Amino acid sequence: MPTITLPPGTTSWTVPSDWSSVNTIACTGPGGTGGPGTRTEVYGGVIEFAGGGGGGGQCAQVFDQTLTPGAIIPVQIGAAGSQNDTWWSSATLCRGQAGMNGLTLVPGQGGSDGVGTTLFNGGVGGDQNGGGGGGGGAGGAGGAGLAGSIGTPTAGGAGGVAGTGGAGRGGVGGARGRAGLGASGMGCGGGGGGSSETAGGAATAGQIVITYVSSGGGGGSGEREVQTGVCG
């Protein structure tokens, strides 16, 4: 079964010549960036506030779309941390909502308000508690993403597990007292980890994955090269 993955930056897609009405289109929203931490020296001590983890992107799916080969379909693929949704054809047909960026002391919400036949929500970012919160996992084609873990005074929170189906796991939060960033999300749609003292960890972008049963291409084998996208 041919599979086409549209990477970030794609704005349109041309329907292939062997398109059939048996198909699945999955739109995953981007993850949210982890929240920044702050460290302020005051008389007699230091005041520190860590960041919450970024939310994971939502996965929306539609099925069995009838299209004309050669037609050009508009798409939008949300960039990492942009809080812009990912959609195919139109924002009212198939749209995976982006995860929200974390803030200092506040985790980002996972994507949960998209449009599609099936919807798998992204996980909320983990709350901070001395260490930065873990990023939320992205919703996958087979299940919702899980929330990032709460940070602790000795360590950052773990990233949320992604839903099944190739989605991105959330990044790990930064440990207390460290100036390092929260770890980046891994795979498409994962939320970044919150930081203890500086900028939060980067998230990963959304993507669109299209699978379909080939019509055979006029007597051909029905096989088609897989186009692999990159989450950034």
Salt bridges, closest charged atoms under 4 A:
ASP18 OD1 - ARG224 NH1 3.50
GLU41 OE2 - ARG39 NH1 3.58
GLU48 OE2 - ARG39 NE 3.14
GLU48 OE1 - ARG176 NE 3.48
ASP85 OD2 - ARG95 NH1 2.76
GLU197 OE2 - ARG39 NE 3.46
